Amino acid sequence: MAYSIITYDKLYDILRQEKNSTELQLLDKEFFTGVLKYLREKYEILQSQKKKVSIFSSTEIIRTQKELEGIEKILKELYEKREFKIISMAINTSKGLLRNENIVNLLEEENLFYKEILDILIKYRFGILQSLLKRQEPNIEYLEPKALKKGEQADDETKLIRFLYAVPKFVGNDMYVYGP
């Protein structure tokens, strides 16, 4: 596996870049793997320090524990910054303010998170807001797609629609989510 080596300073730099930018920063695809390896190595160092009996072992143990605490704080803050940006992107996409092709720099796990949040936002936006705008009671249940049986035809005429520009996900008359 090819990933960049994670260090305390590298994590701090990544956090600093994430804090100083409004856009999601590009991370190595193997970022989580590298972080996990780094954390395991630090924990193993701590365990080996605890087994040693020397004059300096207590200060080494305290220093390593403090470093692990610092790493955990950085990871938590980094996650929360990225989480906020991903949720903001999903909100803007559901409003039509952001196109899906502008969604970049997501790690695989973050992309799944983004898609699930976007689906929920679209479901409730249509179930509540669109219902109210049509002067109807909010209704979330009707958005669940109905499975068509094999050989069953739709009641209305099928039409071919060609999009000239990318569009965000939307709910069609048949209550299926389409796009992007």
C-alpha positions as CSV (number, residue, x, y, z in Angstrom):
1,M,0.0,0.0,0.0
2,A,1.4,3.3,-1.0
3,Y,0.5,6.1,1.4
4,S,2.4,9.0,2.8
5,I,3.9,8.5,6.2
6,I,1.9,10.2,8.9
7,T,3.6,12.1,11.7
8,Y,2.4,14.5,14.4
9,D,3.7,17.5,12.4
10,K,2.0,16.2,9.2
11,L,-1.3,15.8,11.0
12,Y,-1.0,19.3,12.5
13,D,-0.2,20.7,9.0
14,I,-3.2,19.0,7.5
15,L,-5.5,20.4,10.3
16,R,-4.0,23.9,9.8
17,Q,-4.7,23.7,6.1
18,E,-8.2,22.5,6.7
19,K,-8.9,25.3,9.2
20,N,-7.5,28.0,6.9
21,S,-9.5,26.9,3.8
22,T,-13.2,27.1,3.1
23,E,-12.8,24.1,0.7
24,L,-12.2,20.5,1.6
25,Q,-8.5,19.8,1.4
26,L,-7.2,16.9,-0.7
27,L,-5.9,14.0,1.4
28,D,-4.1,10.9,0.3
29,K,-6.5,8.1,-0.5
30,E,-4.8,5.9,2.1
31,F,-4.9,8.6,4.7
32,F,-7.0,6.6,7.2
33,T,-4.6,3.6,6.8
34,G,-1.6,5.8,7.5
35,V,-3.2,7.3,10.5
36,L,-4.2,3.9,11.9
37,K,-0.6,2.6,11.4
38,Y,0.8,5.7,13.1
39,L,-1.6,5.4,16.1
40,R,-0.8,1.7,16.5
41,E,3.0,2.4,16.4
42,K,2.6,5.1,19.0
43,Y,0.6,2.8,21.2
44,E,3.1,0.1,20.9
45,I,5.9,2.5,21.9
46,L,3.9,3.5,24.9
47,Q,3.4,-0.2,25.9
48,S,7.1,-0.9,25.5
49,Q,8.0,2.1,27.6
50,K,5.7,0.9,30.4
51,K,7.5,-2.4,30.4
52,K,10.9,-0.8,30.9
53,V,12.2,0.0,34.3
54,S,14.5,3.0,34.4
55,I,14.9,6.4,35.8
56,F,13.8,8.0,32.5
57,S,10.9,5.7,31.7
58,S,8.3,7.7,33.7
59,T,9.1,10.9,31.8
60,E,9.1,9.0,28.4
61,I,5.7,7.5,29.3
62,I,4.2,10.9,30.2
63,R,5.6,12.4,27.0
64,T,4.3,9.6,24.8
65,Q,0.9,9.8,26.5
66,K,0.7,13.5,26.0
67,E,1.6,13.0,22.3
68,L,-1.1,10.4,21.9
69,E,-3.6,12.8,23.5
70,G,-2.5,15.6,21.1
71,I,-2.8,13.3,18.1
72,E,-6.4,12.4,19.2
73,K,-7.3,16.0,19.6
74,I,-6.0,16.8,16.2
75,L,-7.8,13.9,14.6
76,K,-11.1,14.9,16.3
77,E,-10.8,18.5,15.2
78,L,-9.8,17.5,11.7
79,Y,-12.8,15.1,11.5
80,E,-15.2,17.8,12.7
81,K,-13.9,20.4,10.3
82,R,-14.2,18.0,7.3
83,E,-17.6,16.8,8.6
84,F,-18.9,20.4,8.7
85,K,-17.6,21.1,5.2
86,I,-19.2,17.8,3.8
87,I,-22.5,18.6,5.4
88,S,-22.4,22.1,4.0
89,M,-21.6,20.8,0.5
90,A,-24.6,18.4,0.8
91,I,-26.9,21.2,1.9
92,N,-25.7,23.4,-1.0
93,T,-26.2,20.6,-3.5
94,S,-29.7,19.8,-2.2
95,K,-30.6,23.5,-2.6
96,G,-29.1,23.5,-6.2
97,L,-26.4,26.0,-5.2
98,L,-23.6,23.5,-5.9
99,R,-23.2,21.0,-8.7
100,N,-22.1,17.4,-8.0
101,E,-19.1,17.8,-10.2
102,N,-17.8,20.4,-7.8
103,I,-17.7,17.8,-5.0
104,V,-14.0,17.0,-4.8
105,N,-11.4,15.9,-2.3
106,L,-13.6,13.4,-0.5
107,L,-12.1,10.2,0.8
108,E,-14.1,7.1,-0.1
109,E,-15.7,6.9,3.4
110,E,-16.5,10.6,3.3
111,N,-18.1,10.2,-0.1
112,L,-20.5,7.6,1.3
113,F,-21.3,10.0,4.1
114,Y,-21.9,12.9,1.7
115,K,-24.2,10.8,-0.5
116,E,-26.3,9.6,2.5
117,I,-26.6,13.1,3.9
118,L,-27.6,14.4,0.5
119,D,-30.2,11.7,0.0
120,I,-31.7,12.6,3.4
121,L,-31.7,16.3,2.7
122,I,-33.4,15.8,-0.7
123,K,-36.0,13.5,0.8
124,Y,-37.0,15.9,3.5
125,R,-36.7,19.0,1.3
126,F,-39.2,17.5,-1.2
127,G,-41.3,15.9,1.5
128,I,-41.7,19.0,3.6
129,L,-40.8,22.1,1.6
130,Q,-42.2,21.1,-1.8
131,S,-45.4,19.7,-0.1
132,L,-45.9,23.1,1.7
133,L,-45.3,25.0,-1.5
134,K,-48.0,22.9,-3.2
135,R,-50.2,23.8,-0.2
136,Q,-50.2,20.1,0.9
137,E,-49.4,18.5,4.3
138,P,-45.8,17.5,4.6
139,N,-45.4,13.9,3.7
140,I,-42.1,12.0,3.8
141,E,-43.4,8.5,3.2
142,Y,-44.4,9.1,-0.4
143,L,-40.8,9.5,-1.4
144,E,-40.0,5.8,-0.9
145,P,-39.6,4.3,-4.4
146,K,-42.1,1.7,-5.5
147,A,-40.7,-1.4,-6.9
148,L,-42.0,-2.2,-10.4
149,K,-42.9,-5.8,-11.1
150,K,-41.3,-7.4,-14.1
151,G,-43.3,-6.6,-17.2
152,E,-45.3,-3.9,-15.5
153,Q,-45.7,-0.7,-17.6
154,A,-45.9,2.8,-16.3
155,D,-49.3,4.4,-16.7
156,D,-48.1,7.5,-18.4
157,E,-46.2,7.9,-21.6
158,T,-42.4,7.6,-21.4
159,K,-40.4,10.6,-22.6
160,L,-36.7,10.9,-23.4
161,I,-35.1,13.9,-21.6
162,R,-31.5,15.0,-22.4
163,F,-29.7,17.2,-19.9
164,L,-27.3,19.7,-21.4
165,Y,-25.7,20.5,-18.0
166,A,-25.1,18.5,-14.9
167,V,-28.0,18.7,-12.4
168,P,-28.1,17.6,-8.8
169,K,-30.3,14.7,-7.7
170,F,-34.0,15.3,-8.0
171,V,-37.3,13.4,-7.4
172,G,-39.3,12.6,-10.5
173,N,-43.1,12.3,-10.8
174,D,-42.8,8.6,-10.1
175,M,-41.1,9.5,-6.7
176,Y,-37.8,7.9,-7.8
177,V,-34.6,9.9,-7.1
178,Y,-32.7,10.6,-10.3
179,G,-29.3,12.0,-11.0
180,P,-26.8,13.4,-11.0
